[in-house]
Amino acid sequence: MPRIFHFELFADDCDRARAFYSNVFGWRFTRREGSDGWHIATELPPDPGIDGELVPRLVPGGTMVPMMQVPSVNDYVGRITARGGEILRQTTIPGAGYVAHCRDTEGNVFAILQYDDSAQ
């Protein structure tokens, strides 16, 4: 069963957001090579955390997006649209996989990822 394993945090000013979250929660940020995003490490031993990605705002009004890992983005896109959801954007992340940003029937934005390290 797909579960939340990752999140995306959108920001108008990534430097300002990094300073805020690192100072408030102690999160660690690492620049993603070849990307305009930052990996967010939220784990503070001994407690586990869900890591995320800080990126420039991609979806108007987007704030934080939970991401579920699925075996097939195409299959889940079909499930989502058949049940009244909307697909906002589909992309490929080279070396990571295929992503779809979606909106549910209540207006909430979420994402799904099909992991594939051979994705181009």
Secondary structure, DSSP 8 states (H G I E B T S, - for coil): ---EEEEEEEESSHHHHHHHHHHHH--EEEE-TTSS-EEEE--BTTB----EEEEE--STT--EEEEEE-S-HHHHHHHHHHTT-EEEEEEEETTTEEEEEEE-TTS-EEEEEEE-TT--
